[in-house]
Amino acid sequence: MIKIMMLSAAISLAATPLVAKEEAEVMHWWTSGGESAAIKVLADAYEAEGGSWKDSAVAGGSNARSAAINRMIGGSPTTAALFNTSQQYHEMIAEGMLNNLDSIAISNDWDEILPKPTLDAIKVNGHYYAAPVNIHMPTWFWYSKKAFNDSGIATEPQTIDELFAALDKLKASGYIPLALGGQKWQENLLFMAVLSNVGGKQLYLDVLKKRDAKTLNSPEFHKVVDTFLKLKPYVDSGSPGRNWNDTTSLVINDKAGIQVMGDWAKGEFTQAKKRPNRDYGCFAGLGDDSLYIVGGDVFVFPKTEDKQQILAQEKLVETMLKPLTQIRFNRLKGSIPVRTDIDVSSMGRCAQLGSRILRDESRQVPDGSMLMESYRYGSVKDAITEVWNSRDMSSKKAVKILSQALQG
């Protein structure tokens, strides 16, 4: 009897088709400590839903994006590829290289739960072509509590004058006042921080979107450029070529006072077991009405007719945007959930502060990469780097260089 039952079970098992796991190859550039921990959350969540995650990490954002595009052109695309929330992938949309996510976006009410700057970046001609996983604000101010205390800085700067006063005190106390990694994109972040905090919302939008001669020759824009140049003496000689996470380490290890960096820096503080308010502080801008630049990361999904790959793509999107996944991922990534309907009370002080500011639509502005074509934004970064690294650069000459890049 037992043998018959065993044989029956074996026949039944053999007759049951094995359900193949949807293997998803995901290309990204998240290789630092905090980033690696964050991407693992997405991988684990996908596999918990029955999928199989194949990790393809390529160091450096531009390298990873180029590799993903080359794979598409070569006929062996990955299941998903990481891009910034921007216009980086709009040309790919125009060329028909991406699958749209309309059914998922509509069924999950993306128009209601995603911030407008994010929607504007992922929704093209009425179709959704990218799955946003977070909101990154790229111009947070991070500071060492010890450095502030040792330098007699009792409160976070609320104005540009107070910021310079704090930098002077840090310098006098022997700290690196402003920690900056001398790479194009990091120098660009510093410029955008000055533009948003000194220029205000209208000038920020006019400079990056309107780009007209009247705006670029205005006294207000000249003041922004002049302020940017005045920050140069506060940066240490080790700045050129330094990676952002190595620069963050200077603040983590109390060697530097302030770093202007995206909220992904929080992941580095978390990995180093540093606590907000005790070891480090954060503020999104100067003053209670400072702007909140909305950036972030998205995954795009290469065009394919393979049904298994389409199922894998859909499962990835659904998994990445689940509330619990969003909380766990963004807690490690340093960003905040892209969904505005999520309770963030379990997240850290900086994340809660960012989420609270984000709810005020009047303070939202899109990241510069959302306001112009990739080639033009690249020229602007080149111009900012030229201005920052040239000796004896006058404000007048700097304005001319930046204006040519913005209008070119």
C-alpha positions as CSV (number, residue, x, y, z in Angstrom):
1,M,0.0,0.0,0.0
2,I,2.8,2.4,1.0
3,K,4.6,1.6,-2.3
4,I,1.5,2.3,-4.3
5,M,1.0,5.7,-2.5
6,M,4.7,6.6,-3.1
7,L,4.4,5.7,-6.8
8,S,1.1,7.7,-7.1
9,A,2.8,10.7,-5.5
10,A,5.8,10.4,-7.8
11,I,3.5,10.2,-10.9
12,S,1.6,13.2,-9.6
13,L,4.8,15.2,-9.0
14,A,6.1,14.3,-12.4
15,A,2.8,15.4,-14.1
16,T,2.9,18.8,-12.3
17,P,4.7,21.3,-14.5
18,L,7.6,23.2,-12.8
19,V,6.9,26.9,-12.7
20,A,10.0,28.8,-13.9
21,K,11.2,31.7,-11.9
22,E,11.2,35.0,-13.8
23,E,14.9,35.8,-14.0
24,A,15.5,39.5,-14.0
25,E,18.9,40.8,-14.9
26,V,19.2,44.3,-13.4
27,M,22.0,46.7,-14.5
28,H,22.9,49.5,-12.0
29,W,25.8,51.5,-10.6
30,W,25.1,51.2,-6.9
31,T,28.4,49.9,-5.6
32,S,29.2,52.0,-2.5
33,G,28.5,50.6,0.9
34,G,25.1,52.2,1.5
35,E,24.0,51.7,-2.2
36,S,24.9,48.0,-2.1
37,A,22.8,47.5,1.0
38,A,19.9,49.3,-0.6
39,I,19.9,47.4,-3.9
40,K,20.0,44.2,-1.9
41,V,16.6,45.1,-0.5
42,L,15.1,45.3,-4.0
43,A,16.8,42.0,-4.9
44,D,15.6,40.2,-1.8
45,A,12.0,41.6,-2.2
46,Y,11.9,40.4,-5.8
47,E,13.1,36.9,-4.9
48,A,10.6,36.7,-2.0
49,E,8.0,37.1,-4.7
50,G,9.3,34.1,-6.5
51,G,11.6,35.8,-9.0
52,S,15.3,35.3,-9.6
53,W,17.5,38.4,-9.5
54,K,20.7,38.5,-11.5
55,D,22.8,41.5,-10.4
56,S,24.8,43.4,-13.1
57,A,26.7,46.2,-11.3
58,V,28.8,48.6,-13.3
59,A,30.8,51.3,-11.4
60,G,29.9,54.8,-12.4
61,G,26.5,56.1,-13.6
62,S,27.5,57.1,-17.1
63,N,29.4,53.7,-17.5
64,A,26.3,51.7,-16.4
65,R,23.9,53.7,-18.6
66,S,26.2,53.3,-21.6
67,A,26.5,49.6,-21.0
68,A,22.8,49.2,-20.7
69,I,22.2,51.0,-24.0
70,N,24.9,49.0,-25.8
71,R,23.2,45.8,-24.6
72,M,19.9,47.0,-26.1
73,I,21.5,48.0,-29.4
74,G,23.4,44.6,-29.5
75,G,20.2,42.6,-29.1
76,S,20.8,41.2,-25.6
77,P,19.1,43.7,-23.3
78,T,19.0,43.4,-19.6
79,T,15.6,43.1,-18.0
80,A,15.9,46.5,-16.3
81,A,18.4,49.3,-16.2
82,L,19.0,52.1,-13.7
83,F,18.8,55.7,-14.9
84,N,18.3,59.0,-13.1
85,T,14.9,60.6,-13.1
86,S,15.7,63.0,-16.0
87,Q,15.7,63.2,-19.7
88,Q,18.5,60.7,-20.0
89,Y,16.2,58.0,-21.4
90,H,13.8,60.2,-23.5
91,E,15.7,59.6,-26.7
92,M,15.4,55.9,-26.1
93,I,11.6,56.3,-25.8
94,A,11.6,58.2,-29.1
95,E,13.5,55.3,-30.7
96,G,11.0,52.7,-29.4
97,M,13.7,51.0,-27.2
98,L,11.6,50.8,-24.0
99,N,8.5,48.9,-22.9
100,N,5.8,51.1,-21.4
101,L,4.3,50.5,-17.9
102,D,0.9,51.9,-18.6
103,S,-1.2,49.0,-17.1
104,I,0.8,49.0,-13.8
105,A,0.8,52.8,-13.6
106,I,-2.9,53.1,-14.1
107,S,-3.9,50.3,-11.8
108,N,-1.7,51.7,-9.0
109,D,-2.8,55.3,-9.4
110,W,0.6,56.8,-10.2
111,D,-1.0,60.1,-11.2
112,E,-2.3,60.5,-7.7
113,I,0.6,59.2,-5.6
114,L,3.7,60.4,-7.4
115,P,5.1,64.0,-7.2
116,K,4.5,66.1,-10.4
117,P,8.2,66.6,-11.3
118,T,8.6,62.9,-11.2
119,L,5.5,62.2,-13.3
120,D,6.7,64.8,-15.8
121,A,10.0,62.9,-16.2
122,I,8.6,59.4,-16.6
123,K,5.3,60.1,-18.5
124,V,5.9,60.9,-22.2
125,N,3.1,61.4,-24.7
126,G,0.6,59.9,-22.3
127,H,2.6,56.7,-21.6
128,Y,4.7,55.7,-18.6
129,Y,8.2,54.5,-19.5
130,A,10.1,54.3,-16.2
131,A,9.5,53.0,-12.7
132,P,10.6,55.6,-10.1
133,V,11.9,54.1,-6.8
134,N,12.8,57.1,-4.8
135,I,13.0,60.9,-4.4
136,H,16.6,62.1,-4.1
137,M,17.1,65.7,-3.2
138,P,20.7,66.4,-4.5
139,T,21.6,69.5,-2.5
140,W,21.3,68.6,1.2
141,F,23.8,70.1,3.7
142,W,25.4,67.5,5.9
143,Y,27.6,68.5,8.8
144,S,29.6,67.1,11.6
145,K,28.1,67.9,15.0
146,K,31.6,67.7,16.6
147,A,33.0,70.2,14.1
148,F,30.1,72.6,14.7
149,N,30.4,72.3,18.5
150,D,34.2,72.8,18.4
151,S,33.8,75.8,16.2
152,G,31.1,77.5,18.3
153,I,28.3,77.1,15.7
154,A,25.2,76.8,17.7
155,T,22.5,76.7,15.0
156,E,22.2,75.6,11.4
157,P,22.8,78.5,9.0
158,Q,19.5,80.1,7.8
159,T,21.0,82.6,5.2
160,I,23.9,82.7,2.8
161,D,25.7,85.2,5.2
162,E,25.2,82.8,8.1
163,L,26.6,80.0,6.0
164,F,29.8,81.9,5.2
165,A,30.1,82.9,8.9
166,A,29.9,79.2,9.8
167,L,32.6,78.3,7.1
168,D,34.9,80.9,8.6
169,K,34.5,79.5,12.1
170,L,35.2,76.0,10.8
171,K,38.3,77.1,9.0
172,A,39.6,79.0,12.1
173,S,39.1,75.8,14.2
174,G,41.3,73.7,11.8
175,Y,38.5,71.8,10.0
176,I,38.0,71.5,6.3
177,P,35.1,74.0,6.0
178,L,33.5,72.6,2.9
179,A,34.1,69.1,1.8
180,L,33.9,68.8,-2.0
181,G,34.8,66.0,-4.4
182,G,36.3,67.7,-7.4
183,Q,34.3,65.9,-10.1
184,K,32.0,67.5,-12.6
185,W,28.8,66.2,-11.1
186,Q,29.8,67.1,-7.6
187,E,30.8,70.7,-8.6
188,N,27.4,70.9,-10.4
189,L,25.6,70.0,-7.2
190,L,27.3,72.8,-5.4
191,F,26.4,75.3,-8.1
192,M,22.7,74.1,-8.0
193,A,22.7,74.5,-4.2
194,V,23.8,78.1,-4.6
195,L,21.4,78.7,-7.5
196,S,18.4,77.4,-5.5
197,N,19.2,79.0,-2.2
198,V,20.5,82.3,-3.4
199,G,18.4,82.7,-6.5
200,G,15.1,81.4,-5.4
201,K,12.4,79.5,-7.3
202,Q,11.7,81.8,-10.2
203,L,15.4,82.5,-11.0
204,Y,16.2,78.7,-10.7
205,L,13.5,77.8,-13.2
206,D,14.3,80.7,-15.6
207,V,18.0,79.9,-15.6
208,L,17.6,76.2,-16.2
209,K,14.4,76.2,-18.4
210,K,13.9,79.6,-19.9
211,R,17.6,80.3,-20.4
212,D,17.0,83.7,-21.9
213,A,19.5,86.6,-22.1
214,K,17.6,88.8,-19.8
215,T,17.7,86.2,-17.0
216,L,21.4,85.3,-17.5
217,N,22.5,88.9,-17.6
218,S,20.4,89.9,-14.5
219,P,22.0,91.1,-11.3
220,E,20.4,88.2,-9.5
221,F,22.2,85.6,-11.6
222,H,25.5,87.5,-11.3
223,K,25.0,87.3,-7.5
224,V,24.5,83.5,-7.7
225,V,27.7,83.1,-9.7
226,D,29.7,85.5,-7.5
227,T,28.5,83.5,-4.4
228,F,29.6,80.2,-6.0
229,L,33.1,81.5,-6.7
230,K,33.4,82.8,-3.1
231,L,33.1,79.2,-1.9
232,K,36.4,78.2,-3.5
233,P,38.8,79.1,-0.6
234,Y,36.8,76.9,1.8
235,V,37.6,73.7,-0.1
236,D,40.7,71.6,0.7
237,S,43.6,70.8,-1.7
238,G,42.6,67.1,-1.8
239,S,39.4,67.9,-3.6
240,P,40.3,67.2,-7.3
241,G,39.1,63.8,-8.4
242,R,37.9,62.7,-5.0
243,N,34.8,60.4,-5.0
244,W,31.7,61.6,-3.2
245,N,31.7,58.8,-0.6
246,D,35.3,59.5,0.3
247,T,34.3,63.1,0.7
248,T,31.4,62.1,2.9
249,S,33.9,60.1,5.0
250,L,35.6,63.4,5.9
251,V,32.4,64.6,7.6
252,I,31.7,61.2,9.1
253,N,35.2,61.1,10.6
254,D,35.0,64.7,11.9
255,K,37.7,66.0,9.6
256,A,35.4,68.4,7.6
257,G,32.5,70.6,8.7
258,I,30.0,70.6,5.8
259,Q,29.3,68.7,2.6
260,V,26.7,69.6,0.0
261,M,25.6,66.2,-1.3
262,G,22.4,64.3,-2.2
263,D,20.5,62.5,0.4
264,W,22.1,59.3,-0.6
265,A,25.0,60.4,1.7
266,K,22.8,59.3,4.6
267,G,23.4,55.7,3.6
268,E,27.1,56.2,4.3
269,F,26.4,57.7,7.7
270,T,24.1,54.7,8.4
271,Q,26.7,52.2,7.3
272,A,29.2,53.9,9.6
273,K,26.7,53.6,12.5
274,K,26.5,57.4,12.9
275,R,23.3,58.8,14.4
276,P,21.5,61.9,13.3
277,N,21.4,64.8,15.8
278,R,24.1,63.1,17.8
279,D,27.0,62.6,15.3
280,Y,25.8,64.5,12.3
281,G,23.1,67.0,11.2
282,C,21.3,67.7,8.0
283,F,19.3,70.5,6.5
284,A,17.7,70.7,3.1
285,G,18.5,74.4,2.5
286,L,18.9,77.8,4.0
287,G,15.7,78.9,5.7
288,D,12.3,77.5,6.3
289,D,11.1,78.2,2.7
290,S,14.1,76.8,0.9
291,L,13.5,74.9,-2.3
292,Y,13.4,71.1,-2.5
293,I,15.0,69.9,-5.7
294,V,13.2,66.8,-6.9
295,G,15.6,64.2,-8.4
296,G,15.8,60.5,-8.0
297,D,16.3,57.1,-9.6
298,V,14.2,55.1,-12.0
299,F,14.4,51.8,-13.7
300,V,13.7,51.5,-17.4
301,F,12.6,48.3,-19.1
302,P,14.1,47.5,-22.6
303,K,11.8,46.5,-25.4
304,T,11.2,42.8,-25.6
305,E,8.7,40.3,-26.9
306,D,9.8,37.6,-24.6
307,K,6.8,36.8,-22.4
308,Q,8.9,35.6,-19.5
309,Q,11.0,38.8,-19.5
310,I,7.8,41.0,-19.7
311,L,6.5,39.1,-16.7
312,A,9.8,39.7,-14.9
313,Q,9.6,43.4,-15.7
314,E,6.1,43.7,-14.4
315,K,7.0,41.8,-11.2
316,L,10.0,44.1,-10.7
317,V,7.9,47.2,-10.9
318,E,5.2,45.9,-8.6
319,T,7.8,44.7,-6.0
320,M,9.9,47.9,-6.0
321,L,6.9,50.1,-5.4
322,K,5.3,48.1,-2.5
323,P,5.1,50.3,0.6
324,L,7.3,48.0,2.8
325,T,9.9,47.7,0.1
326,Q,9.9,51.4,-0.4
327,I,10.5,52.1,3.3
328,R,13.3,49.5,3.7
329,F,15.0,50.5,0.4
330,N,14.9,54.2,1.0
331,R,16.0,53.9,4.6
332,L,19.3,52.5,3.4
333,K,19.6,54.5,0.2
334,G,19.2,57.8,2.1
335,S,16.3,58.9,-0.2
336,I,12.6,59.1,0.6
337,P,9.8,57.0,-0.9
338,V,8.6,58.2,-4.2
339,R,5.0,57.4,-3.1
340,T,3.5,60.2,-1.2
341,D,0.9,58.0,0.4
342,I,3.4,56.1,2.6
343,D,3.8,56.7,6.3
344,V,7.5,57.6,6.9
345,S,7.4,57.9,10.7
346,S,9.6,54.8,11.0
347,M,12.4,56.5,9.0
348,G,15.1,58.8,10.2
349,R,14.9,62.5,11.0
350,C,16.3,63.6,7.6
351,A,13.9,61.5,5.7
352,Q,10.9,62.7,7.7
353,L,12.1,66.3,7.2
354,G,12.4,65.8,3.4
355,S,9.0,64.1,3.2
356,R,7.4,66.9,5.1
357,I,8.9,69.6,2.8
358,L,8.0,67.6,-0.3
359,R,4.3,67.8,0.6
360,D,4.5,71.6,0.0
361,E,4.2,71.7,-3.8
362,S,5.3,75.4,-3.8
363,R,8.8,74.3,-2.7
364,Q,9.2,71.6,-5.4
365,V,11.4,72.3,-8.3
366,P,12.7,69.7,-10.9
367,D,16.3,68.7,-11.0
368,G,18.2,70.4,-13.8
369,S,18.4,67.2,-15.7
370,M,14.6,67.2,-16.1
371,L,14.6,70.7,-17.6
372,M,16.9,70.3,-20.5
373,E,18.3,67.7,-22.9
374,S,21.1,65.5,-21.7
375,Y,23.7,67.0,-24.2
376,R,22.9,70.5,-23.0
377,Y,23.0,69.6,-19.3
378,G,26.4,68.0,-20.0
379,S,27.6,71.2,-21.5
380,V,26.4,73.1,-18.4
381,K,28.3,70.7,-16.1
382,D,31.5,71.3,-18.2
383,A,31.0,75.0,-17.9
384,I,30.6,74.9,-14.2
385,T,33.7,72.8,-13.9
386,E,35.6,75.2,-16.1
387,V,34.5,78.2,-13.9
388,W,35.3,76.4,-10.7
389,N,38.7,75.2,-11.6
390,S,40.0,78.3,-13.4
391,R,42.3,80.7,-11.7
392,D,41.4,84.3,-11.4
393,M,37.9,83.7,-12.7
394,S,35.8,86.9,-12.6
395,S,32.1,86.8,-12.1
396,K,31.6,88.5,-15.4
397,K,33.7,85.9,-17.3
398,A,32.0,83.1,-15.4
399,V,28.5,84.4,-16.4
400,K,29.6,84.5,-20.0
401,I,30.8,80.9,-19.9
402,L,27.7,79.6,-18.2
403,S,25.4,81.6,-20.5
404,Q,27.0,80.1,-23.6
405,A,26.5,76.6,-22.2
406,L,22.9,77.2,-21.2
407,Q,21.9,78.7,-24.5
408,G,24.1,76.7,-26.8
